[in-house]
Amino acid sequence: MTRPTIAILGGTGKEGRGLAYRWAKAGYPVIIGSRSPERAQQTVALLRERLGPEAHLQGMENRDAAQAGEIVVISVPYAGLPPLLEHIRDVVQGKLIVNVVVPLKPPKVTKVWLPPAGSVAQEIQEALGPEVAVVDAFQNIAHALLWGDGPIDCDVLVAGKGKANRERVMALVQDAGLRAIDAGPIENCAVVEGLTSLLIYINKRYGSTHAGLRITGLAPAE
């Protein structure tokens, strides 16, 4: 079965690069998006060093990547989100948007702060309009784990617009090598995103770098 092309806007960052590695390794065509096409190409070259020349990878400017991707992943710093959304709005209509952005406010990144819309996912949904579907995922996974090759002892909470859209994102999570948990509608994204600041605090408090979440009490996946 043909896999959809995934465009990762902000794919030159650590989180975006880790996701690109996992999905390209699983056989997905991946487009690295960046404000700088040159940086996007550099990241493609880095990924090819690990995956080999047969990996389906391209590097583009963010808008071009968003237009070419069937699924669009947003993985940029929160401060850079508003201009990005304005830049891509007309080329992502009708598409599934996977939001990885969390609303961190440096230097107080261990304190939960949420935007007026309620969450970043809801902010993106309002900015891009009703013809897109925004789903949160991967907010609580350390980038170093995604860049590694071993199993990841962590669950991914998936929340957002529409059960069918969440199921599509859950399949992406599973193909990246993690267990996906349906965390409900877009209103629940506030909880998913707020957990990131909590995990940053826990990492600092206990001297870790990759504290994560496990949901207990569920039947084992088939």
C-alpha positions in Angstrom: 0.0 0.0 0.0 1.3 3.4 -0.9 2.2 5.5 2.1 1.2 9.2 2.2 3.9 11.8 1.8 4.6 13.6 5.1 5.9 17.2 5.1 7.6 18.2 8.3 7.6 22.0 8.7 10.6 22.8 11.0 12.1 19.5 10.0 15.6 20.8 10.6 15.0 21.0 14.3 15.8 18.2 16.7 12.2 16.9 17.1 11.4 17.3 13.4 14.6 15.5 12.4 13.9 12.6 14.8 10.4 12.2 13.4 11.7 12.3 9.8 14.2 9.6 10.7 11.6 7.3 12.2 9.1 7.7 9.3 11.6 7.6 6.5 13.0 4.4 8.1 9.4 3.0 8.1 9.1 3.7 4.3 7.2 7.0 4.2 8.2 9.6 1.7 9.3 12.6 3.8 9.7 16.2 2.9 11.9 18.3 5.2 10.6 21.9 5.4 12.5 24.9 6.6 12.6 28.7 6.2 16.0 28.0 4.5 15.9 25.4 1.6 19.7 25.1 2.1 19.2 23.9 5.7 16.5 21.6 4.6 18.9 20.0 2.1 21.6 19.7 4.8 19.2 17.8 7.0 18.2 15.5 4.1 21.9 14.8 3.6 22.3 14.0 7.3 19.3 11.6 7.2 20.7 9.9 4.1 23.9 9.2 5.9 21.9 7.0 8.4 19.2 5.6 6.1 21.0 5.2 2.8 20.3 6.7 -0.7 17.2 4.7 -1.2 15.2 6.7 1.5 12.5 8.9 0.0 13.6 12.3 1.3 13.3 15.8 -0.1 14.2 19.3 1.3 12.1 22.4 0.5 11.1 25.8 1.8 8.2 25.5 4.3 5.4 26.7 2.1 6.5 24.4 -0.8 6.8 21.5 1.6 3.3 22.2 3.0 1.9 22.3 -0.5 3.6 19.0 -1.6 2.8 17.0 1.5 -0.4 15.0 2.0 0.0 15.1 5.8 1.6 18.3 7.2 3.5 18.1 10.5 4.2 21.4 12.3 7.3 21.2 14.5 8.5 24.8 15.1 9.1 26.9 18.2 5.9 28.4 19.5 7.1 32.0 18.8 7.5 31.2 15.1 4.0 29.7 14.7 1.9 32.8 13.7 4.0 33.8 10.7 4.2 30.2 9.6 0.5 29.7 9.7 -0.1 32.8 7.6 2.5 31.6 5.2 0.9 28.2 4.5 -2.8 28.8 5.1 -4.0 28.6 1.5 -1.9 25.6 0.6 -3.0 23.3 3.4 -6.7 23.5 3.0 -8.3 20.0 3.1 -5.3 18.4 4.8 -4.5 16.7 8.1 -2.2 18.8 10.3 -0.2 17.1 13.0 0.8 19.6 15.6 4.0 18.9 17.6 4.3 22.5 18.9 4.0 23.2 22.6 3.3 26.6 24.2 6.5 27.1 26.1 7.4 30.6 27.3 11.2 30.8 28.0 12.7 31.0 30.5 9.8 29.7 32.6 9.5 26.4 30.6 8.7 24.3 33.7 5.4 26.3 34.3 2.4 25.4 32.3 1.1 28.2 30.1 -1.7 27.9 27.5 -2.7 30.3 24.7 -6.0 32.1 24.8 -7.5 29.7 22.3 -7.0 26.9 24.9 -4.2 25.1 23.3 -1.8 25.4 20.3 -3.9 22.9 18.4 -7.0 25.0 18.8 -5.0 28.1 17.9 -3.9 26.4 14.7 -7.4 25.2 13.9 -8.8 28.7 14.3 -6.0 30.2 12.1 -6.3 27.7 9.3 -10.0 27.3 9.3 -12.6 24.4 9.3 -11.3 22.7 6.2 -8.2 21.4 7.9 -8.1 18.9 10.8 -5.6 19.5 13.6 -4.4 16.6 15.7 -1.8 16.8 18.6 0.9 14.1 18.9 4.5 13.7 20.0 4.5 16.6 22.5 5.9 14.5 25.3 8.7 12.5 23.6 12.3 13.4 24.0 13.9 14.1 20.6 17.0 12.0 21.5 14.8 9.0 21.7 13.3 9.6 18.3 16.8 9.9 16.8 17.8 6.6 18.3 17.2 3.1 17.1 16.0 1.4 20.2 12.5 0.9 21.5 10.9 3.8 23.3 9.4 3.2 26.7 6.7 5.9 26.3 3.2 6.3 25.1 2.1 9.1 22.7 -1.2 10.8 23.5 -3.1 11.7 20.3 -5.9 14.3 20.7 -7.6 16.4 18.0 -10.4 17.0 15.6 -12.3 13.9 14.6 -11.9 10.2 15.5 -10.9 9.2 12.0 -8.2 11.8 11.9 -6.8 10.7 15.2 -6.7 7.1 14.0 -4.6 8.2 11.0 -2.2 9.9 13.3 -2.2 6.9 15.7 -1.0 4.8 12.7 1.8 7.3 12.1 2.8 7.0 15.8 2.8 3.2 15.6 4.9 3.2 12.5 7.4 5.5 14.3 7.8 2.7 16.9 5.6 3.9 19.7 2.3 3.0 21.3 -0.5 5.5 20.5 -3.3 6.4 22.9 -6.5 8.1 21.7 -6.8 11.0 24.1 -10.0 12.4 22.6 -11.2 15.7 21.0 -9.3 18.8 20.3 -10.4 20.4 23.6 -8.2 17.8 25.4 -5.1 19.1 23.6 -4.7 21.6 26.5 -3.9 18.7 28.8 -1.6 17.0 26.3 0.4 20.1 25.7 0.5 21.2 29.3 2.2 17.9 30.3 5.3 19.0 28.4 6.2 21.6 31.0 5.5 19.1 33.7 7.9 16.6 32.2 10.5 19.3 31.8 10.2 20.0 35.5 10.4 16.3 36.3 13.6 16.0 34.2 15.2 18.8 36.0 14.1 17.7 39.4 15.3 14.1 39.0 18.3 14.6 36.7 16.8 12.9 33.7 16.6 13.9 30.0 13.7 11.8 28.8 10.9 11.4 31.3 7.8 10.2 29.5 4.3 8.8 30.0 2.8 5.4 30.3 -0.9 4.8 30.4 -1.7 1.8 32.6 -4.8 -0.4 32.9 -5.3 -0.9 29.1 -5.5 -4.3 27.4 -2.3 -5.2 25.5 -2.3 -4.1 21.8 -3.2 -6.9 19.4 
